[in-house]
Amino acid sequence: MIFTAAPFIKNIGESKLRHKCSLEFANLALSEKKIGMITPEILELTSEIVLEATTHGISEVVKLCLKNFPELMWDQTFTRKAMQEVINGRQVELFRLANTYLSDGSLTKKGLMQAVIKWTPRCASPDVSGAAFLMQIELQWYKAVEDRSEPFMKSLKLPHYQLTKAQEKKTCWEVFVEQRQDLLKEAGQWMKHTSSSCSVVATLIITVAFAAAFTVPGGNDGSTGIPIFLNKGSFMTFAIADALALFSSVTATLMFLAILTSRYTIEDFLYALLGEMILGLTFLFLSLGFMLVAFGSALTMVLNERLKWIYIPINLLVALPIVLFAMLQLPLYFEMVISTFRPRLYRPKKL
């Protein structure tokens, strides 16, 4: 019944079943081939399979090969080629799987550094939401390789045959930055456009919240100036929510202003700019929520004397924009948080 109503559920189930059966068949085939084979035959048979799977990012096949034939990691030439292919294709899962097998030889690490600074169309993953995220991921890849290399690698000059005339006598870091100037410019424009749009919304919330603080619902007593609805519970909700909306929107505006006035150097895209964007969006979301709570409380105070049940539809209507905003912005927000504070590239992976 469910499959008839939603065919995509059936398609997902069939796809998962095919995937599981394919892995079981591959595991069975590798186990059968392992019987009676010596190390040279194992290397010859499986090295091309692993390299082809690495090129296409099929981590399950690589994991099966390493599980059945750990002798592959004894071959330093194969290890170097595999890791360079992983980095050239920006295969995160394979890097997490194989980073424990990085060779201690400087030649291997030099090859990895040369691979990570090279910019190719394969670096631009379709799963990345924008240029700023792609710039951050590139910096994370560079840092991941640099952390596993000797300290002199960042200032190491590349061999002349790998450089153009304009790139001669430049370090790895300088070539890395030079090859990503277009990406850096696009990422800066995305940050400026997003910050400008969000700062406009935050400024509008500041205006509304500030004005509401001096034009309270019901007005003030003519002789004392005290709000007429001061003793009502809804008024305290209104006052607190309005104050929090004002403070949150001011903080959000300051965060977006910090982004707009940034130097937009390439290092800023690793943590600083996206961290400020995360804080700005957080306080913007809070200010929007507090503003709507203040509006709902004010409307309840005004209409509650005549319509006792009015708070129910008001609360439902107040929740609608918050839910809509969350549905539209939270996926990008969570991606930004995970990419900045818990990137998959740095997480360990067990065989």
C-alpha positions in Angstrom: 0.0 0.0 0.0 2.8 2.4 0.9 4.8 1.5 -2.2 1.8 2.1 -4.4 1.2 5.6 -2.9 4.8 6.6 -2.9 6.8 4.8 -5.6 10.0 6.6 -4.7 10.1 4.6 -1.4 10.1 1.4 -3.4 12.9 2.7 -5.6 15.0 3.6 -2.6 14.5 0.2 -1.1 15.4 -1.6 -4.4 18.5 0.6 -4.8 19.7 -0.2 -1.2 19.1 -3.9 -1.9 21.1 -3.8 -5.1 23.9 -2.0 -3.3 24.0 -4.5 -0.5 23.9 -7.5 -2.8 26.7 -5.9 -4.9 28.9 -5.5 -1.8 28.3 -9.1 -0.7 29.1 -10.4 -4.2 32.3 -8.3 -4.3 33.3 -9.6 -0.8 32.7 -13.2 -1.8 34.7 -12.8 -5.0 37.7 -11.2 -3.2 37.6 -14.0 -0.5 37.7 -16.6 -3.2 40.5 -15.0 -5.1 42.5 -14.7 -1.8 42.8 -18.5 -1.5 46.1 -19.9 -2.8 47.5 -16.5 -4.0 50.9 -15.1 -3.1 51.7 -11.5 -2.4 52.9 -10.4 -5.9 49.7 -11.8 -7.5 47.6 -10.1 -4.9 49.2 -6.7 -5.6 48.9 -7.1 -9.4 45.2 -8.2 -9.2 43.9 -5.7 -6.7 46.0 -2.6 -7.1 44.2 -1.6 -10.4 40.8 -2.4 -8.8 41.5 -0.1 -5.8 42.9 2.7 -8.0 39.8 2.6 -10.2 37.5 2.5 -7.2 39.5 5.4 -5.7 39.1 7.5 -8.9 35.3 7.1 -8.7 35.1 7.5 -4.9 33.7 4.0 -4.2 34.9 3.7 -0.6 33.1 0.4 0.0 35.1 -1.4 -2.6 38.4 0.1 -1.3 37.4 -0.9 2.2 36.7 -4.5 1.1 40.1 -4.7 -0.7 42.0 -3.4 2.2 40.2 -5.8 4.5 40.9 -8.9 2.4 44.3 -7.8 1.1 46.2 -5.7 3.8 49.4 -6.6 1.9 48.5 -3.7 -0.5 49.7 -1.2 2.1 53.2 -2.7 2.0 53.7 -1.3 -1.5 54.8 2.3 -1.1 54.3 3.1 -4.8 50.7 1.9 -4.7 50.1 3.8 -1.5 51.4 7.0 -3.0 49.4 6.7 -6.1 46.2 5.9 -4.2 46.6 8.8 -1.8 47.4 11.2 -4.6 44.3 10.1 -6.5 42.2 10.5 -3.3 43.4 14.0 -2.9 43.1 14.9 -6.6 39.4 13.8 -6.5 38.8 15.3 -3.0 37.4 12.0 -1.8 36.7 12.7 1.9 35.5 9.2 2.9 38.6 7.6 1.3 40.9 10.0 2.9 39.4 9.3 6.3 39.8 5.6 5.5 43.4 5.8 4.4 45.0 8.6 6.3 46.4 6.2 8.9 48.4 4.6 6.1 50.2 7.7 5.0 53.9 7.0 4.5 56.5 8.7 6.6 58.6 9.3 3.5 59.1 12.9 2.5 58.7 12.0 -1.2 55.2 10.7 -0.5 54.3 13.7 1.6 55.7 16.1 -1.1 53.6 14.3 -3.7 50.5 14.8 -1.5 51.2 18.5 -1.0 51.7 18.9 -4.8 48.3 17.1 -5.3 46.4 19.3 -2.8 47.6 22.6 -4.3 46.5 21.7 -7.8 43.1 23.1 -8.8 41.1 20.9 -11.2 37.3 20.7 -12.1 37.2 17.5 -10.0 37.7 19.7 -6.9 34.3 21.4 -7.4 31.9 18.8 -5.9 28.3 19.2 -6.9 27.3 18.5 -3.2 28.8 21.8 -2.1 26.2 24.6 -1.7 28.3 27.6 -2.8 31.7 29.2 -3.4 32.3 30.0 0.2 31.9 26.4 1.3 34.1 25.2 -1.6 36.8 27.7 -0.5 36.6 26.4 3.1 36.8 22.8 2.0 39.9 23.5 -0.1 41.5 25.1 2.9 40.6 22.2 5.0 42.2 19.8 2.5 45.3 21.9 2.5 45.5 22.0 6.3 44.8 18.2 6.6 47.8 17.4 4.3 50.0 20.1 5.9 49.3 18.8 9.4 50.6 15.4 8.3 53.7 16.8 6.6 57.0 18.3 7.8 56.9 22.0 8.8 59.0 23.0 5.8 56.4 21.7 3.3 54.4 24.9 3.3 57.4 27.0 2.3 58.8 24.3 0.0 59.3 25.4 -3.6 57.9 23.1 -6.3 60.1 21.6 -9.0 60.5 23.8 -12.1 58.9 21.3 -14.4 55.6 21.5 -12.5 55.4 25.3 -12.7 54.7 27.9 -15.4 57.1 30.8 -15.8 54.9 33.0 -13.7 54.9 30.4 -10.9 58.6 29.8 -10.7 60.3 30.3 -7.3 56.9 30.2 -5.6 56.1 28.1 -2.5 53.3 25.5 -2.3 51.1 28.0 -0.4 51.6 30.8 -2.9 50.7 28.5 -5.8 47.7 27.2 -3.8 46.4 30.8 -3.3 47.2 31.9 -6.9 45.2 29.0 -8.5 42.1 29.9 -6.5 41.8 33.6 -7.1 38.6 33.3 -9.1 37.1 31.0 -6.4 38.2 33.5 -3.7 36.5 36.4 -5.6 33.3 34.4 -6.1 33.2 33.4 -2.4 33.7 37.0 -1.3 30.9 38.2 -3.5 28.6 35.4 -2.0 29.5 36.5 1.6 28.9 40.2 0.8 25.5 39.5 -0.9 24.3 37.2 1.9 25.5 39.6 4.6 23.9 42.6 3.0 20.5 40.9 2.6 20.5 39.6 6.2 21.6 42.9 7.6 18.6 44.6 5.9 16.2 42.2 7.7 18.0 42.7 11.0 17.8 46.5 10.6 14.1 46.3 10.0 13.6 44.2 13.1 15.7 46.8 15.1 13.4 49.5 13.9 10.2 47.6 14.8 11.5 46.5 18.2 12.7 49.9 19.1 9.5 51.6 18.1 7.4 49.0 20.0 9.3 49.7 23.2 7.9 53.3 23.3 4.4 52.6 21.9 3.3 49.8 24.2 -0.1 48.2 23.6 -3.0 50.0 25.4 -0.9 53.1 25.9 0.3 54.7 29.2 -1.5 56.3 32.1 -1.9 60.0 31.4 -0.9 61.1 34.9 1.8 58.6 35.9 3.1 57.4 32.4 2.9 53.8 33.6 1.6 51.3 31.0 -2.1 50.5 31.5 -1.5 46.7 30.9 1.5 46.6 33.2 -0.1 44.1 35.6 -1.0 41.6 32.9 1.1 38.5 32.3 1.0 39.1 28.5 2.6 42.5 29.0 5.6 41.1 30.7 5.9 38.6 27.9 5.7 41.4 25.4 8.3 43.5 27.2 10.8 40.7 27.6 10.4 39.4 24.0 10.7 42.9 22.5 13.9 43.6 24.5 15.4 40.3 23.4 14.4 41.0 19.8 16.2 44.3 19.9 19.3 43.0 21.5 19.5 39.9 19.2 18.9 42.0 16.0 21.6 44.5 17.0 24.1 41.7 17.6 23.2 40.1 14.2 23.7 43.5 12.5 27.1 43.8 14.1 28.1 40.3 12.9 27.0 41.1 9.3 28.8 44.4 9.5 32.0 42.6 10.5 31.6 40.4 7.5 31.1 43.3 5.1 34.2 45.1 6.4 36.4 42.0 6.4 39.6 41.9 4.3 38.4 38.7 2.6 41.8 37.0 2.7 41.9 33.4 1.8 42.6 32.3 5.4 39.5 34.0 6.7 37.3 31.5 4.9 38.6 28.6 7.1 36.9 29.8 10.3 36.5 33.6 10.7 34.0 34.6 8.0 31.7 31.5 8.2 31.9 31.6 12.0 30.6 35.2 11.9 28.0 34.2 9.4 26.8 31.4 11.8 26.5 33.9 14.7 24.8 36.4 12.6 22.2 33.9 11.3 21.7 32.6 14.8 20.9 36.0 16.3 18.8 36.9 13.3 16.7 33.8 13.8 16.3 34.6 17.5 15.4 38.2 16.8 12.7 37.1 14.3 11.2 34.7 16.8 11.2 37.2 19.7 9.7 39.8 17.5 6.8 37.5 16.6 6.3 36.5 20.2 6.1 40.2 21.1 3.6 40.8 18.4 1.5 37.8 19.5 1.5 39.0 23.1 0.5 42.5 22.2 -2.4 41.3 20.0 -3.5 39.0 22.8 -3.6 41.9 25.3 -5.7 44.0 23.0 -8.2 41.4 22.0 -8.3 39.1 25.1 -11.1 41.0 26.9 -13.5 40.4 24.0 -12.3 37.1 22.6 -11.0 34.8 25.4 -9.9 32.1 22.9 -8.0 34.5 20.6 -4.6 33.5 21.9 -4.9 30.0 20.3 -5.1 31.2 16.6 -2.6 34.0 17.3 0.0 31.6 18.6 -0.5 29.3 15.6 -0.1 32.2 13.2 3.0 33.4 15.1 4.5 30.0 14.7 3.9 29.8 11.0 6.6 32.3 9.8 9.1 30.8 12.3 8.5 27.3 10.9 8.7 28.6 7.3 12.0 30.4 8.0 13.4 27.3 9.7 12.5 25.1 6.7 14.1 27.4 4.3 17.3 28.4 6.1 18.1 25.6 8.6 19.6 23.2 6.0 22.1 25.9 4.9 22.7 26.8 8.6 23.4 23.2 9.7 25.7 22.7 6.7 27.6 25.8 7.7 27.9 24.7 11.3 29.0 21.2 10.4 31.5 22.3 7.7 33.0 24.9 10.1 33.1 23.1 13.5 32.9 19.4 12.6 34.1 18.8 9.1 34.1 15.2 7.9 37.6 15.4 6.7 39.0 15.6 10.3 36.9 12.8 11.7 38.6 9.4 12.2 37.3 6.4 10.4 37.8 2.8 11.4 38.3 0.0 9.0 
